[in-house]
Each structure stands twice: as structure tokens, then as C-alpha cells.
């Protein structure tokens, strides 16, 4: 794994990959590099205009790329269902990349706090709806953040009605990503499935995520940090690309920069509380109730 780069991505001809939040930042870089290696890439984006600009840019950088654009608003479960219904054929990789970061308190169309709703519930629903179309050796890559270490699930105040902090609720959503990714791995293994659920985080990478959602001092800090501290989006995307395509990436692993917030892909460890199976099962049950999406996974040992 030492010094793994996009040059190490194997030939992906004949494979289909979905990348959410593909019009900018880590999602755009991931889409470009997967397409460069021959994959058919479905770029899932919320905004058509920005998506078309990204598609045109990618076509210029990778002539002949097999890339298509589809609309997906993870903050609207109706949009998630519509997107999933329109996906045909086998999927080799689902990269749950899109994210909302530290906005003022906002609700999704179904009334969930935006960060929990889009970052976790939207991807939980999307993965469940597409699971039966994943290849036998397919992968689900869920992109979290090192800030998951500051997170917990506000079980009695998921929507932040009593008390809301943009940072705390972002950390909650990223903590939920880790609980979900690890629990999905447990359930896939119990069902005897070869599908891999792999987690990734980009360290501190310069993208528009730090400035498009936050307001005030948080946004100012993001702009300064992007200039002085962050690594490039090209470097940050390596972790999720490794998780998506490297034969060395295993289900249940968490891939992040080898130097903590910067560097090449390495296996890292999530915060201990995110490894708790009881919390993960509780979140899973709650997520099924809130989204109406259940997973068709059966324990092979019980069969």
C-alpha cells in the first residue's frame, strides 16, 4: 500500500461505478480517475447545471470516457428512490461520497436534519435500494471524515430541535457513516456475501465542502485551512479510490491518509465508540424506520 496512487488503479473496462456528489471535489476526482481506467461511471449530482459543467470538464480531460450524468438529491428520499429505480444492469462499485458540511440548521424534504438526512439516511436508503444490483464481488464505499471522532448519535434530538451546532451535527452524520459501514460489513459477512463494505476518509483535503455549507467564522476558517493546511483533492480522493478498486482493500476496513490528515492511503482505525455493534444495530433499525428501506440480507448460518 506504500505510496499508492491513481496510477495503481487496475484496468476497469466493463465495470460500472456510481459516484454520488460527483460534480466537484473528491467525487469529481474519483469519477475522472475511474473513467480514465475504463470504467463506466454514473455521476450522481444534485444540480443539473453544475453536473453538466463537470461532465464537460471530465470529457475534456478524459476523451472517450464512458460517463453519464444522473440527478440525485440525497436530502429527498423520493429522489433517492427515483434514482435507484433508473439504474439498470450490474453495479460494481457504489461510492457514497456526497456530503453536506456544517450549514445553518436546515431540514430535508422529509423533515430530517440536513446533515444526518443527506450524509447518512440518503446513502443508507440508496445502498439498500441498489444492493440487489451489486455484482457478487461488488463494493460499497462510504466516505466519512476524521471528525467522526467527535461524533455521537443524538438519539433524543436527531433533528437538533432542542440544541443545534453545525459542527456537532456534522460529526454526528460522519459518525453514523462509520456505524453504518461497519454494520453493513457485519451483515454481508453473516449472509455469506462477497460484497465488501469499505470506509474511507480524505483527511484534510481542499474542496468546496468547507466553504459551501458553513457560514461566518466557520466558513472563514475553512477558506484559510484550505490554503494553508489542506492537501489537494487529488490526494484526498486516493483513499476512497483505494477502497473502491484495490484488491488489498477488505470489507470492514477504514482507509485514510497514512499521516493522519495528509498522505497516501493506509488502513486506519475509527474511534472505539463507532465499533460498537449495539449502537450500530440501533442506528440500523432507526434508519430503516425513517427511510422505509429494508435490506434483503439473510444470515447464512441460520439458513
C-alpha positions in Angstrom: 0.0 0.0 0.0 3.0 2.3 0.4 2.7 5.3 -1.9 -0.4 4.0 -3.6 -1.6 6.5 -6.3 -4.2 6.6 -9.1 -1.6 5.1 -11.4 -2.1 1.9 -9.4 -5.8 1.6 -10.3 -6.2 -1.6 -12.3 -8.0 -1.7 -15.7 -11.7 -1.2 -15.1 -13.0 -1.9 -18.5 -16.5 -3.4 -18.4 -17.2 -2.3 -14.8 -19.9 0.2 -13.7 -19.4 2.6 -10.9 -21.7 5.1 -9.2 -20.3 8.2 -7.5 -22.5 10.5 -5.5 -21.6 14.1 -5.3 -19.6 13.7 -8.5 -19.6 17.3 -9.8 -16.9 18.6 -7.6 -14.1 17.9 -5.1 -13.4 14.3 -4.2 -16.4 13.0 -6.2 -15.2 14.6 -9.4 -11.6 13.4 -9.0 -12.9 9.9 -8.2 -15.1 9.9 -11.3 -12.3 11.2 -13.5 -9.8 8.6 -12.3 -12.2 5.7 -12.6 -13.2 6.8 -16.1 -9.5 7.1 -17.0 -9.1 3.4 -16.3 -12.0 2.4 -18.4 -15.0 2.2 -16.1 -18.4 3.3 -17.0 -19.1 6.0 -14.4 -22.6 7.2 -13.4 -22.1 10.7 -12.0 -24.9 11.3 -9.5 -25.4 15.0 -8.8 -28.0 17.3 -7.2 -27.6 20.3 -9.5 -28.0 19.7 -13.2 -26.2 22.8 -14.4 -23.1 22.1 -12.2 -23.3 18.5 -13.2 -23.2 19.3 -16.9 -20.2 21.6 -16.4 -18.4 18.8 -14.6 -19.3 16.3 -17.3 -18.0 18.6 -20.0 -14.8 19.2 -18.0 -14.3 15.4 -17.5 -14.9 14.7 -21.2 -12.1 17.2 -22.0 -9.7 15.6 -19.5 -10.5 12.0 -20.5 -11.5 11.9 -24.1 -13.8 9.0 -24.9 -14.8 8.5 -21.2 -17.9 6.3 -20.6 -19.5 8.8 -18.3 -23.2 9.7 -17.8 -25.0 12.2 -15.6 -28.0 11.5 -13.4 -29.8 13.6 -10.9 -29.9 12.6 -7.2 -30.8 14.7 -4.2 -29.9 12.7 -1.1 -31.9 15.1 1.0 -35.1 13.9 -0.6 -35.9 10.2 -0.3 -38.3 10.4 -3.2 -35.3 11.5 -5.4 -33.2 8.6 -4.0 -36.0 6.1 -4.9 -36.3 7.6 -8.3 -32.6 7.5 -9.0 -32.3 3.9 -7.8 -35.2 2.8 -10.0 -33.5 4.2 -13.0 -30.2 2.3 -12.5 -30.1 -0.8 -14.7 -27.6 -3.6 -15.1 -24.8 -4.7 -12.7 -23.1 -2.2 -10.4 -19.5 -3.0 -9.4 -18.9 -0.1 -7.0 -21.3 2.3 -5.2 -19.2 5.2 -3.8 -21.2 7.1 -1.2 -19.2 10.3 -1.4 -21.7 13.2 -1.4 -21.9 15.3 1.7 -23.2 18.4 3.3 -21.0 20.2 5.8 -21.9 22.5 8.7 -24.8 24.6 7.3 -27.2 26.5 9.5 -29.9 24.3 10.8 -31.9 23.1 7.8 -34.4 20.2 7.2 -34.6 17.8 4.4 -37.8 17.4 2.4 -38.9 14.6 4.8 -38.1 16.7 7.8 -34.8 15.3 8.9 -31.8 17.5 10.0 -30.0 18.1 6.7 -26.6 16.6 7.5 -28.0 13.4 9.1 -30.6 13.2 6.4 -28.3 13.6 3.4 -25.0 12.3 4.6 -26.4 9.2 6.4 -30.1 8.5 5.7 -29.8 9.3 2.0 -26.9 6.9 1.5 -28.4 4.3 3.7 -31.5 4.3 1.5 -29.6 4.4 -1.7 -27.4 1.4 -0.7 -30.3 -0.7 0.4 -32.2 0.1 -2.8 -29.3 -0.9 -5.1 -27.9 -3.8 -3.1 -29.5 -6.4 -5.3 -27.9 -4.9 -8.3 -24.3 -5.0 -6.9 -22.0 -7.6 -8.5 -21.2 -10.7 -6.5 -17.8 -9.1 -5.7 -19.1 -5.5 -5.7 -18.2 -2.9 -3.2 -19.9 -0.2 -1.2 -17.5 2.6 -0.3 -18.8 5.0 2.3 -16.9 8.3 2.8 -16.7 9.5 6.3 -14.5 12.1 8.0 -11.9 12.2 10.7 -14.4 14.4 12.5 -16.4 11.3 13.2 -14.2 11.0 16.2 -16.0 13.9 17.8 -19.4 12.5 16.9 -22.2 10.7 18.7 -25.8 10.0 17.8 -28.2 12.4 19.4 -30.9 9.7 19.9 -33.3 12.0 21.6 -32.7 15.0 19.4 -31.8 13.8 15.9 -33.2 17.0 14.2 -31.5 19.4 16.6 -34.7 20.9 17.7 -33.6 21.5 21.2 -30.0 22.3 20.6 -28.1 22.6 17.3 -24.5 23.0 16.5 -23.4 22.8 12.8 -20.1 21.1 13.8 -21.7 18.6 16.3 -24.3 17.6 13.8 -21.8 17.2 11.0 -19.8 15.0 13.4 -23.0 13.0 14.1 -23.5 12.3 10.4 -20.0 11.2 9.9 -20.1 9.0 13.0 -23.3 7.5 11.6 -21.4 6.8 8.3 -18.9 4.7 10.2 -21.6 2.8 12.3 -23.4 2.1 9.0 -20.3 1.0 7.0 -19.1 -1.4 9.7 -22.6 -2.8 10.4 -23.1 -3.4 6.7 -19.9 -5.3 6.6 -21.1 -7.5 9.5 -24.4 -8.2 7.9 -22.8 -9.0 4.5 -20.4 -11.4 6.1 -23.2 -13.1 8.1 -25.1 -13.5 4.9 -22.1 -15.2 3.2 -21.9 -12.3 0.7 -18.6 -11.5 -1.1 -19.7 -7.8 -1.4 -17.3 -5.6 0.5 -18.3 -2.6 2.6 -15.3 -0.3 3.0 -15.0 3.0 4.7 -12.7 5.9 3.7 -11.9 9.4 4.8 -9.8 12.0 2.9 -8.0 13.7 5.8 -8.0 17.4 5.4 -8.4 18.0 1.7 -9.1 21.2 -0.1 -12.6 21.1 -1.6 -15.6 23.4 -1.7 -17.2 21.3 1.1 -15.5 23.5 3.7 -16.9 26.7 2.3 -20.2 25.9 0.5 -22.1 24.9 3.7 -20.6 26.7 6.6 -21.3 30.4 7.4 -19.5 33.1 9.2 -16.3 32.2 11.1 -16.6 28.5 10.2 -16.5 29.3 6.5 -13.6 31.8 7.0 -11.7 29.1 8.9 -12.4 26.7 6.0 -11.0 29.0 3.4 -7.9 29.7 5.4 -7.4 26.0 6.2 -7.8 25.1 2.5 -5.0 27.4 1.6 -2.5 26.7 4.4 -3.2 23.2 5.7 -5.1 21.0 3.3 -3.8 18.6 0.8 -5.2 18.6 -2.7 -8.4 16.9 -3.7 -6.4 14.6 -5.9 -4.5 13.3 -2.9 -7.7 13.2 -0.7 -9.5 11.1 -3.2 -6.9 8.4 -3.2 -8.3 6.9 0.0 -11.8 6.3 -1.5 -10.3 5.2 -4.8 -8.1 2.6 -3.0 -11.2 1.4 -1.1 -13.1 1.1 -4.3 -10.7 -0.7 -6.6 -7.6 -2.1 -4.8 -7.5 -5.9 -4.4 -5.9 -5.2 -1.0 -9.0 -3.3 0.4 -11.0 -5.6 2.6 -14.5 -5.4 3.9 -14.7 -3.6 7.3 -11.5 -1.6 6.7 -11.3 2.1 7.2 -8.9 3.7 4.7 -7.4 7.2 5.4 -4.2 9.2 4.9 -1.1 7.5 6.4 -0.1 10.6 8.3 -3.4 11.3 9.9 -4.8 14.2 7.9 -2.4 14.0 4.9 -0.7 11.4 2.9 -1.2 8.2 1.0 -3.9 5.5 1.7 -3.4 3.3 4.7 -5.6 1.3 7.0 -6.7 3.5 9.9 -8.8 2.9 13.0 -12.2 4.6 13.7 -13.0 5.8 17.2 -13.8 3.0 19.5 -17.4 4.1 20.1 -18.0 3.7 16.3 -17.1 0.0 16.6 -20.0 -0.8 19.0 -22.3 -3.3 17.4 -25.2 -2.5 19.7 -25.1 1.2 18.7 -24.8 0.2 15.0 -27.9 -2.1 15.3 -29.9 0.6 16.9 -29.0 3.1 14.2 -29.8 0.5 11.5 -33.2 -0.2 12.9 -33.9 3.5 13.2 -32.7 4.2 9.7 -35.0 1.5 8.3 -37.9 3.1 10.1 -37.1 6.6 9.0 -36.4 5.7 5.3 -38.8 2.9 4.8 -35.9 0.9 3.2 -35.0 -2.6 4.4 -32.1 -4.7 3.4 -32.7 -8.2 2.0 -29.8 -9.9 3.8 -30.2 -13.3 5.4 -27.9 -14.9 7.9 -26.2 -17.8 6.1 -25.6 -19.6 9.4 -29.4 -19.6 10.2 -30.3 -21.0 6.8 
